[in-house]
Amino acid sequence: MKSHITFRSTSFPSDPGEEESINPGCYGKRLADHLGSGLATRGWVVQSIYAEDWGWELRLQHNAFGLFVGCGHSADHQDSFLCFIEPHRPYVRRWFRKVSTVAVVTRLFDDLLHALSTAPDVRQLETFSYSEFISPLPG
């Protein structure tokens, strides 16, 4: 199940003063705002967008399990970004039972790709499952 997206773009520079909310070199508020707007047009309810130490989190309304998109600048290049979905596993445990996340995460992933396709200058877009992202093949 795909849950991670990396790409490059000059469309999402740091906002003035943004680094006061998060760690130096970490930014992505403009990206988070863009994704929030794009997801809203696809029917998602964005409950909140807030800063974390590593970037920005978009908390989405979902009754069956907690759901969010994390996004921010990636250290690879000045214009590199990462977006990821939590949960990234095919199920979560709730009240002693497994709840499948596959349909919801797959739909959210597709909607993230759509939101990114509406931004100018998004290039070198790559998609990964969690395991592919944390354990890339030796190259």
Secondary structure, 3 states (H helix, E strand, C coil): CEEEEEEECCCCCCCCCHHHCCCCCCCCHHHHHHHHHHHHHCCCCEEEEEECCCCEEEEECCCCCCEEEEEEECCCCCCEEEEEEECCCCEEEECCEEEECHHHHHHHHHHHHHHHHCCCCCEEEEEEEHHHHHCCCCC
